[in-house]
Amino acid sequence: MRDKRFVAEHRGGLLKKEQHKQLISWAICCAEHVLPLFGKDMNERLRNVLYQLYI
């Protein structure tokens, strides 16, 4: 499902700082939805990065 906040108004424009934060939050939310699919086979580096996002 598309998040309407990230539909481009025009191509080639830069994101503002707040838009970057929203995009990061959205990406974290997406990652949380697929984590159960990895189970114990998840790469340790990926696990560490995701852990740092929660701190």
C-alpha positions as CSV (number, residue, x, y, z in Angstrom):
1,M,0.0,0.0,0.0
2,R,1.4,3.4,-0.9
3,D,1.8,6.0,1.7
4,K,0.4,9.2,0.2
5,R,3.0,11.4,2.1
6,F,5.7,10.0,-0.2
7,V,4.1,10.5,-3.6
8,A,6.4,12.8,-5.5
9,E,5.0,16.2,-6.4
10,H,7.7,16.6,-9.0
11,R,10.7,14.6,-10.0
12,G,14.2,15.5,-9.0
13,G,13.4,17.5,-5.9
14,L,15.3,17.2,-2.6
15,L,13.6,16.0,0.5
16,K,13.4,18.3,3.5
17,K,14.8,17.1,6.9
18,E,11.3,16.2,8.2
19,Q,10.5,14.3,5.1
20,H,13.7,12.2,5.6
21,K,12.6,11.4,9.1
22,Q,9.2,10.3,7.9
23,L,10.8,8.2,5.2
24,I,13.1,6.5,7.8
25,S,10.2,5.8,10.1
26,W,8.2,4.3,7.2
27,A,11.2,2.1,6.2
28,I,11.6,0.9,9.8
29,C,7.9,0.0,9.9
30,C,8.2,-2.0,6.7
31,A,11.2,-3.8,8.0
32,E,9.4,-4.7,11.2
33,H,6.7,-6.4,9.1
34,V,9.1,-8.7,7.3
35,L,11.4,-9.6,10.2
36,P,9.4,-12.6,11.3
37,L,10.0,-14.1,7.8
38,F,13.8,-14.2,8.5
39,G,13.5,-16.0,11.8
40,K,16.9,-17.0,13.2
41,D,18.6,-16.9,9.8
42,M,18.8,-13.1,9.8
43,N,22.2,-11.6,9.1
44,E,23.9,-10.4,12.3
45,R,24.8,-7.0,10.8
46,L,21.2,-6.4,9.9
47,R,20.1,-7.4,13.4
48,N,22.6,-4.9,14.9
49,V,21.4,-2.0,12.6
50,L,17.8,-2.6,13.5
51,Y,18.6,-2.8,17.2
52,Q,20.4,0.6,16.9
53,L,17.3,2.1,15.4
54,Y,15.3,1.3,18.5
55,I,17.8,3.0,20.9
